[in-house]
Amino acid sequence: MKGMQFQITLLNIKPPIWRKIIVPESYSFWDLHVAIQDAFGWTDSHLHRFELSTRSSFQIGIPDPEGMDFTETKPGWEINLKDYVKKTGQKTRYVYDFGDNWEHEIEFEKETDVPTKKPICIDGKRACPPEDCGGPWGYSDLLEIVKNKKDKRYKEMKEWLGREFKPEEFNLADVEFDNPKTRLKMMDEMQ
């Protein structure tokens, strides 16, 4: 089975946080969205969109049922990746959580073979930031606070995290991919 290999880098974070994944070439943008969520460890609890280029008249994601989108949003589950991602080196922007504004650059690296109908994560660096921490700038503040036990916000941030957060760690073996059709069905049931 043919696959598409992508390098996905979270923007505005230093040092970079990234994942390298291979997805089946039959995937839609919705399927890629679910794979990105799972590869990074996001909880898929916020809206998202793909921005194909600055010249595009539409974006891909979840359309506003009330038609209040400023830019036309086409449903990701209806658009195949292969229809828009064709050239090695082609870049697409993926934005997750419009409040925190987590921007990802997706680079199509190459076509390759994939041994399964599911995506696979083949590499990555650093832990995904916690959800709802305020985007790249809030995350930077969070890292500074939890490094300094004398900071007056240290205890509050440690309690908010609720776990030991190790920002430099990424364990490839921890990545598990959900079925995108199941995730879409869950989203439909919530609406």
Residue frames as a rotation matrix with the C-alpha (Angstrom) as fourth column:
MET 1
0.585 0.811 0.000 0.00
0.811 -0.585 0.000 0.00
0.000 0.000 -1.000 0.00
LYS 2
-0.240 -0.650 0.721 1.29
0.608 -0.679 -0.410 3.44
0.757 0.340 0.558 -0.89
GLY 3
0.405 0.309 -0.860 1.72
0.888 -0.358 0.290 6.06
-0.218 -0.881 -0.419 1.79
MET 4
0.460 -0.240 0.855 2.52
0.230 -0.898 -0.376 9.73
0.857 0.369 -0.358 2.14
GLN 5
0.016 -0.569 -0.822 5.28
0.991 0.121 -0.065 10.79
0.136 -0.813 0.566 4.53
PHE 6
0.577 0.256 0.776 4.94
0.185 -0.966 0.181 14.12
0.796 0.039 -0.604 6.33
GLN 7
-0.598 -0.632 -0.493 7.11
0.735 -0.187 -0.652 16.12
0.320 -0.752 0.576 8.70
ILE 8
0.476 0.806 0.352 4.86
0.452 -0.568 0.688 18.16
0.754 -0.169 -0.635 11.02
THR 9
-0.603 -0.752 -0.265 6.49
0.683 -0.316 -0.659 20.91
0.412 -0.578 0.704 13.06
LEU 10
0.508 0.707 -0.492 4.79
0.860 -0.450 0.241 22.99
-0.051 -0.546 -0.836 15.75
LEU 11
0.028 -0.490 0.871 5.62
0.547 -0.722 -0.424 26.62
0.837 0.489 0.248 14.93
ASN 12
0.282 0.000 0.959 6.76
-0.413 -0.902 0.122 29.37
0.866 -0.431 -0.255 17.33
ILE 13
0.965 -0.071 0.254 8.39
-0.201 0.425 0.883 26.92
-0.171 -0.903 0.395 19.77
LYS 14
0.284 -0.935 -0.213 12.13
-0.497 0.046 -0.867 26.62
0.820 0.352 -0.451 20.37
PRO 15
-0.826 -0.533 -0.181 13.65
-0.425 0.379 0.822 24.08
-0.369 0.757 -0.540 20.27
PRO 16
-0.393 0.732 -0.556 11.21
-0.832 -0.026 0.554 22.59
0.391 0.680 0.620 17.75
ILE 17
-0.352 0.443 0.824 8.55
-0.330 0.765 -0.552 20.03
-0.876 -0.467 -0.123 18.57
TRP 18
-0.175 0.240 -0.955 7.88
-0.984 -0.020 0.175 17.78
0.023 0.970 0.240 15.58
ARG 19
0.097 0.229 0.969 6.60
-0.188 0.960 -0.208 14.42
-0.977 -0.162 0.136 14.37
LYS 20
-0.625 -0.230 -0.746 7.23
-0.779 0.120 0.616 12.42
-0.052 0.966 -0.254 11.21
ILE 21
-0.109 0.690 0.715 4.29
-0.279 0.669 -0.688 10.27
-0.954 -0.275 0.120 10.12
ILE 22
-0.966 -0.015 -0.258 3.26
-0.251 0.291 0.923 8.11
0.061 0.957 -0.285 7.20
VAL 23
-0.201 0.960 0.197 -0.41
-0.411 0.100 -0.906 7.90
-0.889 -0.263 0.374 6.29
PRO 24
-0.255 0.187 0.949 -2.13
0.727 0.684 0.061 5.87
-0.638 0.705 -0.310 3.57
GLU 25
-0.981 -0.188 -0.053 -2.46
0.104 -0.730 0.675 7.86
-0.165 0.657 0.736 0.34
SER 26
-0.402 0.909 0.113 -6.21
0.606 0.171 0.777 7.20
0.687 0.380 -0.620 0.43
TYR 27
-0.398 0.204 -0.895 -6.51
0.866 -0.237 -0.439 9.47
-0.302 -0.950 -0.082 3.46
SER 28
0.465 0.575 0.673 -8.70
0.632 -0.748 0.202 12.57
0.620 0.331 -0.711 3.59
PHE 29
-0.328 -0.527 0.784 -7.77
-0.175 -0.782 -0.599 15.79
0.928 -0.334 0.164 5.36
TRP 30
0.574 0.561 0.596 -10.00
-0.723 0.006 0.691 14.66
0.384 -0.828 0.409 8.26
ASP 31
0.902 -0.270 -0.337 -7.99
0.332 0.933 0.142 11.44
0.276 -0.240 0.931 8.51
LEU 32
-0.076 -0.971 0.226 -4.75
0.517 -0.232 -0.824 13.46
0.853 0.055 0.519 8.51
HIS 33
0.037 0.180 0.983 -6.18
-0.622 -0.766 0.163 15.73
0.782 -0.618 0.084 11.23
VAL 34
0.919 0.345 0.189 -6.85
-0.364 0.566 0.739 12.70
0.148 -0.748 0.647 13.46
ALA 35
0.603 -0.762 -0.234 -3.35
0.665 0.643 -0.379 11.32
0.440 0.073 0.895 12.75
ILE 36
-0.218 -0.670 0.710 -1.75
0.064 -0.736 -0.675 14.66
0.974 -0.102 0.203 13.70
GLN 37
0.415 0.460 0.785 -3.79
-0.745 -0.323 0.584 14.83
0.522 -0.827 0.208 16.91
ASP 38
0.999 0.031 -0.037 -2.73
-0.008 0.863 0.505 11.32
0.048 -0.505 0.862 17.88
ALA 39
0.372 -0.928 0.006 0.94
0.653 0.258 -0.712 11.70
0.659 0.269 0.702 16.87
PHE 40
-0.307 -0.488 0.817 1.34
-0.167 -0.817 -0.552 14.87
0.937 -0.306 0.170 18.94
GLY 41
-0.664 0.138 -0.735 -0.85
0.709 0.428 -0.560 13.82
0.237 -0.893 -0.382 21.85
TRP 42
-0.828 0.504 0.247 -3.42
-0.514 -0.857 0.023 16.59
0.223 -0.108 0.969 21.46
THR 43
-0.757 0.579 0.303 -6.89
0.093 0.555 -0.827 15.76
-0.646 -0.598 -0.474 22.82
ASP 44
-0.829 0.433 0.354 -8.88
0.391 -0.004 0.920 16.83
0.399 0.902 -0.166 19.73
SER 45
-0.159 0.775 -0.612 -11.10
0.939 -0.073 -0.337 19.01
-0.306 -0.628 -0.715 21.92
HIS 46
-0.096 0.075 -0.993 -10.84
-0.056 -0.996 -0.070 22.18
-0.994 0.049 0.100 19.80
LEU 47
0.900 0.436 -0.004 -11.53
0.014 -0.037 -0.999 23.25
-0.436 0.899 -0.039 16.23
HIS 48
-0.195 -0.966 0.168 -8.91
0.301 0.104 0.948 22.98
-0.933 0.235 0.270 13.50
ARG 49
0.877 0.401 -0.263 -8.27
-0.163 -0.266 -0.950 24.04
-0.451 0.876 -0.169 9.93
PHE 50
-0.033 -0.847 0.531 -5.86
0.789 0.304 0.534 23.37
-0.614 0.436 0.658 7.10
GLU 51
0.625 0.101 -0.774 -4.66
-0.288 -0.891 -0.349 26.37
-0.725 0.442 -0.528 5.11
LEU 52
0.700 -0.299 0.649 -3.44
0.637 0.673 -0.377 25.22
-0.324 0.677 0.661 1.70
SER 53
-0.430 -0.826 0.364 -1.78
0.891 -0.452 0.026 28.48
0.143 0.336 0.931 0.66
THR 54
-0.595 0.165 -0.786 -2.18
0.259 -0.887 -0.382 32.21
-0.761 -0.431 0.485 0.96
ARG 55
-0.858 0.249 -0.450 -3.78
-0.514 -0.451 0.730 32.24
-0.021 0.857 0.515 -2.50
SER 56
-0.795 0.577 -0.187 -6.47
0.520 0.807 0.281 29.69
0.313 0.126 -0.941 -1.64
SER 57
-0.522 0.694 0.496 -10.04
-0.494 -0.720 0.488 30.97
0.696 0.009 0.718 -1.43
PHE 58
0.664 0.748 -0.007 -11.01
-0.446 0.403 0.799 28.30
0.601 -0.527 0.601 1.09
GLN 59
-0.477 -0.723 0.500 -9.71
-0.870 0.306 -0.387 26.34
0.127 -0.620 -0.775 4.04
ILE 60
-0.048 0.395 -0.918 -10.35
-0.174 0.901 0.397 22.74
0.984 0.179 0.026 5.06
GLY 61
-0.941 -0.220 0.258 -11.74
-0.286 0.108 -0.952 21.70
0.182 -0.970 -0.164 8.44
ILE 62
-0.511 0.840 -0.181 -15.16
0.840 0.442 -0.315 21.63
-0.185 -0.313 -0.932 10.08
PRO 63
-0.595 0.322 0.737 -17.56
0.276 -0.779 0.563 24.09
0.755 0.538 0.374 8.47
ASP 64
-0.928 0.372 0.004 -19.56
-0.183 -0.447 -0.876 26.36
-0.324 -0.814 0.483 10.76
PRO 65
-0.583 0.752 0.309 -23.12
0.801 0.595 0.064 24.97
-0.136 0.285 -0.949 10.59
GLU 66
0.356 0.729 -0.585 -24.45
0.591 -0.660 -0.463 28.55
-0.724 -0.181 -0.666 10.85
GLY 67
0.471 -0.194 0.861 -22.32
0.842 -0.192 -0.504 29.73
0.263 0.962 0.073 7.91
MET 68
0.982 -0.071 -0.176 -20.38
0.013 -0.900 0.436 32.27
-0.189 -0.430 -0.883 9.98
ASP 69
0.231 -0.948 0.218 -16.97
0.825 0.309 0.472 31.33
-0.515 0.071 0.854 8.52
PHE 70
0.366 -0.203 -0.908 -15.03
-0.296 -0.951 0.093 34.36
-0.882 0.235 -0.408 7.28
THR 71
-0.499 -0.509 -0.701 -13.37
-0.860 0.193 0.473 32.11
-0.106 0.839 -0.534 4.72
GLU 72
0.528 0.713 -0.461 -15.20
-0.762 0.637 0.113 29.20
0.374 0.292 0.880 3.12
THR 73
-0.429 -0.603 0.673 -14.43
-0.812 0.584 0.006 26.00
-0.396 -0.544 -0.740 5.03
LYS 74
0.147 0.404 -0.903 -14.76
-0.744 0.646 0.169 22.73
0.652 0.647 0.396 3.15
PRO 75
0.781 0.215 0.586 -15.35
-0.586 0.575 0.570 19.55
-0.215 -0.789 0.575 5.19
GLY 76
-0.174 -0.985 0.017 -12.07
-0.951 0.172 0.257 17.68
-0.256 0.029 -0.966 5.64
TRP 77
-0.282 0.108 0.953 -13.74
-0.133 0.980 -0.151 14.27
-0.950 -0.170 -0.262 5.41
GLU 78
0.744 0.627 0.231 -14.85
0.175 0.151 -0.973 15.06
-0.644 0.765 0.003 1.84
ILE 79
0.792 -0.504 -0.346 -11.44
-0.596 -0.513 -0.618 16.07
0.134 0.695 -0.706 0.47
ASN 80
0.857 -0.515 -0.015 -8.68
0.515 0.856 0.043 13.58
-0.010 -0.045 0.999 -0.34
LEU 81
0.411 -0.806 -0.427 -5.11
0.045 -0.450 0.892 14.53
-0.911 -0.386 -0.148 0.47
LYS 82
-0.338 -0.634 0.695 -3.90
0.677 0.349 0.648 13.40
-0.653 0.690 0.312 -2.97
ASP 83
0.457 0.582 0.672 -6.14
0.884 -0.381 -0.271 15.98
0.099 0.718 -0.689 -4.64
TYR 84
0.967 -0.024 0.253 -4.20
-0.045 -0.996 0.076 18.88
0.250 -0.084 -0.965 -3.08
VAL 85
0.425 -0.874 0.235 -0.88
-0.583 -0.065 0.810 17.50
-0.693 -0.481 -0.537 -1.86
LYS 86
0.994 0.063 0.094 1.11
0.043 0.565 -0.824 16.51
-0.105 0.823 0.559 -4.93
LYS 87
0.543 -0.834 0.101 4.67
-0.141 -0.209 -0.968 17.82
0.828 0.511 -0.231 -4.80
THR 88
0.293 -0.594 -0.749 7.56
0.913 0.407 0.035 16.77
0.284 -0.694 0.661 -2.60
GLY 89
-0.769 -0.624 -0.138 8.41
0.629 -0.701 -0.336 19.70
0.113 -0.345 0.932 -0.35
GLN 90
-0.226 0.776 0.589 4.89
0.110 -0.580 0.807 21.14
0.968 0.247 0.045 -0.54
LYS 91
-0.947 -0.131 -0.293 3.90
0.307 -0.102 -0.946 22.84
0.094 -0.986 0.137 2.72
THR 92
0.006 0.984 0.176 0.49
0.277 -0.171 0.946 23.23
0.961 0.043 -0.274 4.30
ARG 93
-0.798 -0.197 0.570 -0.45
-0.442 -0.451 -0.775 25.00
0.410 -0.870 0.273 7.51
TYR 94
-0.061 0.745 -0.664 -2.56
0.515 0.593 0.619 23.24
0.855 -0.305 -0.420 10.15
VAL 95
-0.639 -0.062 0.766 -4.03
-0.504 -0.719 -0.478 25.33
0.581 -0.692 0.429 12.97
TYR 96
-0.174 0.536 -0.826 -5.44
0.609 0.718 0.337 23.69
0.774 -0.444 -0.452 16.09
ASP 97
0.101 0.355 -0.929 -7.37
0.970 -0.243 0.012 25.46
-0.222 -0.902 -0.369 18.86
PHE 98
0.162 0.019 0.987 -8.21
0.662 -0.743 -0.095 28.89
0.731 0.669 -0.133 17.50
GLY 99
0.981 0.154 0.116 -7.89
0.010 -0.642 0.767 30.41
0.192 -0.751 -0.632 21.00
ASP 100
0.535 -0.844 0.047 -4.38
0.091 0.112 0.989 29.13
-0.840 -0.525 0.137 21.71
ASN 101
0.849 -0.094 -0.520 -3.58
-0.516 -0.355 -0.779 29.15
-0.112 0.930 -0.350 17.98
TRP 102
0.100 -0.797 0.596 -1.23
-0.128 0.583 0.802 26.17
-0.987 -0.157 -0.044 17.72
GLU 103
0.687 0.068 -0.723 0.18
-0.704 -0.181 -0.687 26.49
-0.177 0.981 -0.076 14.20
HIS 104
0.214 -0.579 0.786 1.83
0.110 0.814 0.570 23.49
-0.971 -0.036 0.237 12.56
GLU 105
0.061 -0.248 -0.967 3.76
-0.965 -0.262 0.006 23.37
-0.255 0.933 -0.256 9.32
ILE 106
0.496 0.154 0.855 3.12
-0.008 0.985 -0.172 20.15
-0.868 0.078 0.490 7.40
GLU 107
-0.081 -0.586 -0.806 5.73
-0.929 -0.248 0.274 19.29
-0.361 0.771 -0.524 4.79
PHE 108
0.925 0.354 0.136 5.09
-0.254 0.846 -0.469 16.49
-0.281 0.399 0.873 2.32
GLU 109
0.087 -0.991 0.097 8.41
-0.616 0.023 0.787 14.65
-0.783 -0.128 -0.609 2.21
LYS 110
-0.740 -0.368 -0.563 7.77
-0.672 0.433 0.601 11.75
0.022 0.823 -0.568 -0.14
GLU 111
0.552 0.791 -0.265 5.61
-0.784 0.601 0.158 8.89
0.284 0.120 0.951 -1.29
THR 112
-0.645 -0.743 0.180 6.56
-0.755 0.583 -0.299 5.63
0.117 -0.328 -0.937 0.35
ASP 113
-0.245 0.553 -0.796 5.21
0.047 0.827 0.560 2.22
0.968 0.100 -0.228 1.20
VAL 114
-0.334 0.225 0.915 3.16
-0.932 -0.223 -0.286 1.85
0.140 -0.949 0.284 4.36
PRO 115
-0.911 -0.175 -0.373 2.80
-0.174 0.984 -0.037 -1.65
0.373 0.031 -0.927 5.82
THR 116
-0.655 0.702 -0.280 -0.67
0.671 0.369 -0.643 -1.05
-0.348 -0.609 -0.713 7.25
LYS 117
-0.061 0.726 0.685 -3.96
0.748 -0.421 0.513 0.72
0.660 0.543 -0.518 6.59
LYS 118
0.824 0.261 -0.502 -3.26
0.553 -0.565 0.613 2.81
-0.123 -0.783 -0.610 9.71
PRO 119
0.689 -0.635 0.350 -0.80
-0.377 -0.726 -0.575 5.68
0.619 0.264 -0.739 9.98
ILE 120
0.542 -0.595 -0.594 2.55
0.822 0.521 0.229 5.16
0.173 -0.612 0.771 11.63
CYS 121
0.918 -0.385 0.097 4.77
-0.397 -0.884 0.249 7.60
-0.010 -0.267 -0.964 13.48
ILE 122
0.704 -0.692 -0.160 8.40
0.517 0.654 -0.553 7.02
0.487 0.307 0.818 12.58
ASP 123
-0.446 -0.871 -0.208 10.13
0.804 -0.288 -0.521 9.79
0.393 -0.399 0.828 14.52
GLY 124
0.637 0.624 0.453 9.62
0.355 -0.759 0.546 12.88
0.685 -0.187 -0.704 16.65
LYS 125
-0.587 -0.804 -0.095 11.15
0.518 -0.283 -0.807 15.28
0.622 -0.523 0.582 19.13
ARG 126
-0.971 0.018 0.238 9.94
-0.190 -0.661 -0.726 16.70
0.144 -0.751 0.645 22.42
ALA 127
-0.597 0.789 -0.144 6.63
0.715 0.441 -0.543 16.40
-0.365 -0.427 -0.827 24.26
CYS 128
-0.234 0.662 0.712 3.47
0.590 -0.486 0.645 18.05
0.773 0.571 -0.277 23.04
PRO 129
-0.888 -0.032 0.458 2.49
-0.283 -0.749 -0.599 21.13
0.362 -0.662 0.656 25.11
PRO 130
-0.708 0.694 -0.131 -0.46
0.552 0.429 -0.715 20.71
-0.440 -0.578 -0.687 27.48
GLU 131
-0.200 0.753 0.626 -3.86
0.792 -0.252 0.556 21.71
0.576 0.607 -0.547 26.12
ASP 132
0.669 0.698 0.257 -5.19
0.477 -0.668 0.571 25.16
0.570 -0.259 -0.780 27.08
CYS 133
0.189 -0.672 -0.716 -1.87
0.914 -0.146 0.379 26.53
-0.359 -0.726 0.586 28.33
GLY 134
0.530 0.109 -0.841 -2.15
0.068 -0.994 -0.087 29.72
-0.845 -0.011 -0.534 26.26
GLY 135
0.988 -0.150 0.032 -0.50
0.030 -0.020 -0.999 28.81
0.151 0.988 -0.015 22.97
PRO 136
0.350 -0.935 -0.057 3.23
0.613 0.275 -0.741 29.11
0.708 0.224 0.669 22.26
TRP 137
-0.235 -0.461 0.856 3.63
-0.283 -0.810 -0.514 32.17
0.930 -0.363 0.060 24.48
GLY 138
0.550 0.493 0.675 1.71
-0.801 0.080 0.594 30.70
0.239 -0.867 0.438 27.41
TYR 139
0.919 -0.261 -0.295 3.69
0.267 0.963 -0.022 27.48
0.290 -0.058 0.955 26.99
SER 140
-0.001 -0.965 0.263 6.96
0.305 -0.251 -0.919 29.41
0.952 0.079 0.295 27.18
ASP 141
-0.075 0.068 0.995 5.78
-0.782 -0.623 -0.016 31.05
0.619 -0.779 0.100 30.42
LEU 142
0.874 0.469 0.130 4.67
-0.458 0.703 0.545 27.67
0.164 -0.536 0.828 31.80
LEU 143
0.589 -0.723 -0.361 8.12
0.504 0.678 -0.536 26.17
0.632 0.133 0.763 31.17
GLU 144
-0.312 -0.715 0.626 9.80
-0.092 -0.633 -0.769 29.08
0.946 -0.297 0.131 32.96
ILE 145
0.231 0.507 0.830 7.46
-0.872 -0.270 0.408 28.81
0.431 -0.818 0.380 35.94
VAL 146
0.970 0.243 -0.019 7.86
-0.213 0.881 0.423 25.05
0.120 -0.406 0.906 36.50
LYS 147
0.293 -0.938 -0.186 11.68
0.464 0.309 -0.830 25.36
0.836 0.158 0.525 36.34
ASN 148
-0.618 -0.529 0.582 11.68
-0.128 -0.663 -0.738 27.79
0.776 -0.530 0.342 39.27
LYS 149
-0.177 0.551 -0.815 10.29
0.817 0.544 0.190 26.50
0.548 -0.633 -0.547 42.60
LYS 150
-0.679 -0.130 -0.722 10.59
0.601 -0.663 -0.446 30.03
-0.421 -0.737 0.529 44.01
ASP 151
-0.865 0.440 0.240 8.15
-0.095 -0.614 0.783 31.45
0.492 0.655 0.574 41.46
LYS 152
-0.719 0.622 0.311 4.91
-0.525 -0.192 -0.829 32.39
-0.456 -0.759 0.465 43.22
ARG 153
0.244 0.844 -0.478 2.94
-0.965 0.163 -0.206 30.60
-0.096 0.511 0.854 40.47
TYR 154
-0.657 -0.640 -0.399 4.98
-0.689 0.724 -0.030 27.36
0.308 0.255 -0.917 40.69
LYS 155
-0.846 0.341 0.409 2.59
-0.051 0.712 -0.701 25.42
-0.530 -0.614 -0.585 42.97
GLU 156
0.117 0.950 -0.290 -0.48
-0.457 -0.208 -0.865 26.54
-0.882 0.234 0.410 41.01
MET 157
0.147 -0.121 -0.982 1.06
-0.986 0.059 -0.155 25.49
0.076 0.991 -0.110 37.67
LYS 158
-0.872 -0.478 -0.106 2.22
-0.459 0.874 -0.160 22.13
0.169 -0.091 -0.981 39.03
GLU 159
-0.549 0.755 0.358 -1.30
-0.007 0.425 -0.905 21.46
-0.836 -0.499 -0.228 40.32
TRP 160
0.288 0.664 -0.690 -2.82
-0.719 -0.326 -0.614 22.59
-0.633 0.673 0.384 37.03
LEU 161
-0.330 -0.495 -0.804 -0.57
-0.895 0.436 0.099 20.20
0.301 0.752 -0.587 35.11
GLY 162
0.580 0.675 0.457 -1.68
-0.804 0.567 0.182 17.38
-0.136 -0.473 0.871 37.42
ARG 163
0.924 -0.346 0.166 1.28
0.363 0.928 -0.082 15.22
-0.125 0.136 0.983 36.41
GLU 164
0.083 -0.961 -0.262 5.01
0.153 -0.248 0.957 15.31
-0.985 -0.120 0.126 35.95
PHE 165
0.972 0.235 0.015 5.54
0.067 -0.219 -0.973 17.08
-0.225 0.947 -0.229 32.64
LYS 166
0.042 -0.993 0.114 8.83
0.323 0.121 0.938 16.38
-0.945 -0.003 0.326 30.88
PRO 167
0.654 0.388 -0.649 9.00
-0.346 -0.611 -0.713 18.77
-0.673 0.691 -0.265 27.91
GLU 168
-0.141 -0.812 -0.567 12.12
-0.946 -0.059 0.320 17.24
-0.293 0.581 -0.759 26.37
GLU 169
-0.702 -0.166 0.693 10.77
-0.170 0.983 0.063 13.69
-0.692 -0.073 -0.718 26.23
PHE 170
0.178 0.749 -0.638 9.05
-0.981 0.081 -0.177 11.97
-0.081 0.658 0.749 23.34
ASN 171
-0.546 -0.290 0.786 8.43
-0.330 0.937 0.116 8.23
-0.770 -0.196 -0.608 23.31
LEU 172
-0.636 0.226 -0.737 7.61
-0.747 0.059 0.662 6.81
0.194 0.972 0.132 19.90
ALA 173
-0.876 0.256 -0.409 6.15
0.268 0.963 0.027 3.68
0.400 -0.086 -0.912 21.49
ASP 174
-0.677 0.635 -0.373 3.45
0.309 -0.215 -0.927 5.78
-0.668 -0.742 -0.051 23.21
VAL 175
-0.623 0.443 -0.645 1.90
-0.725 -0.636 0.263 6.95
-0.294 0.632 0.717 19.93
GLU 176
-0.649 0.534 0.542 -1.38
0.513 0.833 -0.207 5.18
-0.562 0.144 -0.814 19.17
PHE 177
-0.931 0.295 -0.216 -3.67
-0.360 -0.642 0.677 6.05
0.061 0.708 0.704 16.29
ASP 178
-0.305 0.924 0.233 -7.47
-0.120 0.205 -0.971 6.09
-0.945 -0.324 0.048 16.48
ASN 179
-0.452 0.327 0.830 -9.74
0.871 0.362 0.332 5.16
-0.192 0.873 -0.449 13.62
PRO 180
-0.988 0.018 -0.150 -10.66
-0.038 -0.990 0.136 8.48
-0.146 0.141 0.979 11.95
LYS 181
-0.474 0.876 -0.090 -14.13
-0.022 0.090 0.996 7.17
0.880 0.474 -0.023 11.02
THR 182
0.001 0.424 -0.905 -14.84
0.913 0.368 0.174 6.43
0.407 -0.827 -0.387 14.68
ARG 183
-0.672 -0.328 -0.664 -13.65
0.605 -0.760 -0.237 9.91
-0.427 -0.561 0.709 15.67
LEU 184
-0.920 0.382 0.090 -15.89
-0.211 -0.673 0.709 11.50
0.331 0.633 0.700 13.02
LYS 185
-0.145 0.895 -0.421 -18.87
0.385 0.443 0.810 9.51
0.911 -0.045 -0.409 14.27
MET 186
-0.197 -0.005 -0.980 -18.14
0.979 -0.059 -0.196 10.68
-0.056 -0.998 0.016 17.85
MET 187
-0.947 -0.174 -0.270 -18.01
0.162 -0.985 0.068 14.29
-0.277 0.021 0.961 16.66
ASP 188
-0.645 0.764 0.032 -21.33
-0.130 -0.151 0.980 13.88
0.753 0.628 0.196 14.84
GLU 189
-0.003 0.657 -0.754 -22.95
0.744 0.505 0.437 12.46
0.668 -0.560 -0.490 18.00
MET 190
-0.491 -0.263 -0.831 -21.76
0.812 -0.482 -0.327 15.42
-0.315 -0.836 0.450 20.08
GLN 191
-0.997 0.080 0.022 -23.40
-0.063 -0.907 0.417 17.97
0.053 0.414 0.909 17.77
